[in-house]
Amino acid sequence: MNNFSKIFLALSLISIMFLSACSDPASPKATVTVYYGMDLSGTEMNAPVEGAIVTAYVGPQNGKPGYVDPDNKVEKVVGTTSASGQCNFDFPVENILQVKAEYPLSGDTLYGEGVLVLKEDETITESIHLRKWKSQL
């Protein structure tokens, strides 16, 4: 093997190691889709809900709340669903979060709950079906 080949091989290996070490993983993302749940007859409706309030938060551990964003001490993030019933979130770190959706309707509030298990380089999807009473969840 001549000197040129050795130098080329060494530079190639260094370049590969440098490029692979520089790529940071993408932050976790979540898409929550909110649907109307049962109507009064008990039939599932499965229609997307526009304007539902979606809150993602860490459940209390030992009586203390956790942080969705530990660097900025953010305890929860709140969003509103679009016409397609979707709300998108970006998170700074991997986490396990509780998510709830609420929608005021004719003097009542419809509720729904779910869980987000966030991982780097992934977009997690969660569907929430709203119910009139929390006991229907």
C-alpha positions as a Markdown table, in Angstrom:
| # | Residue | x | y | z |
|---|---|---|---|---|
| 1 | Met | 0.0 | 0.0 | 0.0 |
| 2 | Asn | 1.5 | 3.3 | -1.0 |
| 3 | Asn | 1.6 | 6.5 | 1.1 |
| 4 | Phe | -1.3 | 8.1 | -0.8 |
| 5 | Ser | -3.6 | 5.1 | -0.1 |
| 6 | Lys | -2.6 | 5.2 | 3.6 |
| 7 | Ile | -3.3 | 8.9 | 3.9 |
| 8 | Phe | -6.6 | 8.6 | 2.0 |
| 9 | Leu | -7.7 | 5.7 | 4.3 |
| 10 | Ala | -6.8 | 7.6 | 7.5 |
| 11 | Leu | -8.6 | 10.8 | 6.4 |
| 12 | Ser | -11.7 | 8.8 | 5.4 |
| 13 | Leu | -11.8 | 7.1 | 8.8 |
| 14 | Ile | -11.3 | 10.4 | 10.6 |
| 15 | Ser | -14.1 | 12.1 | 8.5 |
| 16 | Ile | -16.5 | 9.2 | 9.2 |
| 17 | Met | -15.8 | 9.4 | 13.0 |
| 18 | Phe | -16.2 | 13.2 | 13.0 |
| 19 | Leu | -19.4 | 13.3 | 11.1 |
| 20 | Ser | -21.0 | 10.5 | 13.1 |
| 21 | Ala | -20.1 | 12.2 | 16.4 |
| 22 | Cys | -21.5 | 15.5 | 15.3 |
| 23 | Ser | -25.1 | 14.5 | 14.6 |
| 24 | Asp | -27.4 | 15.3 | 17.5 |
| 25 | Pro | -30.6 | 13.4 | 17.9 |
| 26 | Ala | -33.8 | 15.3 | 17.1 |
| 27 | Ser | -35.9 | 16.4 | 20.0 |
| 28 | Pro | -39.0 | 14.4 | 20.8 |
| 29 | Lys | -42.3 | 15.4 | 19.2 |
| 30 | Ala | -45.9 | 14.5 | 19.8 |
| 31 | Thr | -49.1 | 14.8 | 17.9 |
| 32 | Val | -52.3 | 14.6 | 19.9 |
| 33 | Thr | -55.6 | 14.1 | 18.0 |
| 34 | Val | -58.8 | 14.8 | 19.9 |
| 35 | Tyr | -62.1 | 13.2 | 18.9 |
| 36 | Tyr | -65.7 | 13.4 | 20.1 |
| 37 | Gly | -66.4 | 10.3 | 22.1 |
| 38 | Met | -69.9 | 8.9 | 22.7 |
| 39 | Asp | -73.1 | 10.6 | 22.0 |
| 40 | Leu | -76.0 | 10.3 | 24.4 |
| 41 | Ser | -77.0 | 6.9 | 23.0 |
| 42 | Gly | -73.5 | 5.5 | 23.7 |
| 43 | Thr | -72.4 | 5.4 | 20.0 |
| 44 | Glu | -68.8 | 6.4 | 19.3 |
| 45 | Met | -68.7 | 9.4 | 17.1 |
| 46 | Asn | -65.0 | 9.7 | 16.1 |
| 47 | Ala | -65.3 | 13.2 | 14.7 |
| 48 | Pro | -62.2 | 15.5 | 15.2 |
| 49 | Val | -62.7 | 18.3 | 17.7 |
| 50 | Glu | -61.5 | 21.8 | 16.8 |
| 51 | Gly | -60.6 | 24.1 | 19.7 |
| 52 | Ala | -60.1 | 21.5 | 22.4 |
| 53 | Ile | -57.5 | 22.5 | 25.0 |
| 54 | Val | -54.7 | 20.0 | 25.3 |
| 55 | Thr | -52.3 | 20.0 | 28.3 |
| 56 | Ala | -49.2 | 17.8 | 28.6 |
| 57 | Tyr | -47.6 | 17.5 | 32.0 |
| 58 | Val | -45.6 | 15.3 | 34.3 |
| 59 | Gly | -47.7 | 13.7 | 37.0 |
| 60 | Pro | -46.9 | 14.5 | 40.6 |
| 61 | Gln | -44.2 | 12.3 | 42.0 |
| 62 | Asn | -44.0 | 12.3 | 45.8 |
| 63 | Gly | -46.3 | 15.2 | 46.0 |
| 64 | Lys | -44.1 | 17.4 | 43.8 |
| 65 | Pro | -44.7 | 18.2 | 40.1 |
| 66 | Gly | -42.1 | 17.2 | 37.5 |
| 67 | Tyr | -41.0 | 19.4 | 34.7 |
| 68 | Val | -41.8 | 19.1 | 31.0 |
| 69 | Asp | -38.7 | 21.2 | 30.3 |
| 70 | Pro | -36.3 | 20.9 | 33.3 |
| 71 | Asp | -33.9 | 23.6 | 31.9 |
| 72 | Asn | -36.5 | 26.3 | 31.8 |
| 73 | Lys | -38.6 | 24.9 | 34.8 |
| 74 | Val | -41.7 | 24.5 | 32.6 |
| 75 | Glu | -44.3 | 22.4 | 34.5 |
| 76 | Lys | -46.8 | 22.0 | 31.6 |
| 77 | Val | -47.4 | 22.9 | 28.0 |
| 78 | Val | -50.8 | 23.8 | 26.6 |
| 79 | Gly | -52.1 | 23.9 | 23.0 |
| 80 | Thr | -55.3 | 24.1 | 21.1 |
| 81 | Thr | -56.5 | 21.6 | 18.5 |
| 82 | Ser | -56.7 | 22.6 | 14.8 |
| 83 | Ala | -59.7 | 21.9 | 12.5 |
| 84 | Ser | -58.3 | 18.4 | 12.0 |
| 85 | Gly | -58.4 | 17.9 | 15.8 |
| 86 | Gln | -54.6 | 17.8 | 16.1 |
| 87 | Cys | -52.3 | 19.6 | 18.4 |
| 88 | Asn | -48.5 | 19.4 | 17.9 |
| 89 | Phe | -45.8 | 19.6 | 20.6 |
| 90 | Asp | -42.0 | 19.7 | 20.6 |
| 91 | Phe | -40.2 | 18.7 | 23.8 |
| 92 | Pro | -36.6 | 19.3 | 24.8 |
| 93 | Val | -36.0 | 15.9 | 26.4 |
| 94 | Glu | -37.3 | 12.3 | 26.6 |
| 95 | Asn | -40.0 | 12.0 | 29.1 |
| 96 | Ile | -43.2 | 10.2 | 30.1 |
| 97 | Leu | -46.1 | 12.7 | 30.2 |
| 98 | Gln | -49.7 | 12.7 | 31.0 |
| 99 | Val | -51.9 | 14.5 | 28.5 |
| 100 | Lys | -55.5 | 15.7 | 29.0 |
| 101 | Ala | -58.0 | 17.3 | 26.6 |
| 102 | Glu | -60.9 | 19.5 | 27.6 |
| 103 | Tyr | -63.7 | 21.0 | 25.5 |
| 104 | Pro | -66.5 | 23.2 | 26.8 |
| 105 | Leu | -69.8 | 22.3 | 25.2 |
| 106 | Ser | -73.2 | 23.8 | 26.1 |
| 107 | Gly | -72.5 | 24.4 | 29.7 |
| 108 | Asp | -70.7 | 21.1 | 30.2 |
| 109 | Thr | -67.0 | 20.2 | 29.7 |
| 110 | Leu | -66.0 | 17.1 | 27.7 |
| 111 | Tyr | -62.8 | 15.3 | 29.1 |
| 112 | Gly | -60.2 | 12.9 | 27.8 |
| 113 | Glu | -56.8 | 11.6 | 29.0 |
| 114 | Gly | -53.8 | 9.8 | 27.6 |
| 115 | Val | -50.1 | 9.2 | 28.0 |
| 116 | Leu | -47.1 | 10.3 | 25.9 |
| 117 | Val | -43.9 | 8.2 | 26.0 |
| 118 | Leu | -41.4 | 10.6 | 24.4 |
| 119 | Lys | -38.2 | 9.4 | 22.7 |
| 120 | Glu | -35.5 | 11.2 | 20.8 |
| 121 | Asp | -35.8 | 11.1 | 16.9 |
| 122 | Glu | -39.5 | 10.1 | 17.2 |
| 123 | Thr | -42.9 | 11.7 | 16.8 |
| 124 | Ile | -45.4 | 10.1 | 19.1 |
| 125 | Thr | -49.1 | 10.0 | 18.2 |
| 126 | Glu | -51.9 | 9.8 | 20.8 |
| 127 | Ser | -55.6 | 9.8 | 20.2 |
| 128 | Ile | -58.0 | 11.1 | 22.9 |
| 129 | His | -61.7 | 10.5 | 22.8 |
| 130 | Leu | -63.7 | 13.0 | 24.8 |
| 131 | Arg | -66.5 | 11.9 | 27.2 |
| 132 | Lys | -69.1 | 14.0 | 29.0 |
| 133 | Trp | -68.3 | 12.5 | 32.4 |
| 134 | Lys | -64.9 | 11.6 | 33.8 |
| 135 | Ser | -66.4 | 8.2 | 34.8 |
| 136 | Gln | -66.7 | 7.4 | 31.0 |
| 137 | Leu | -62.9 | 7.5 | 30.5 |
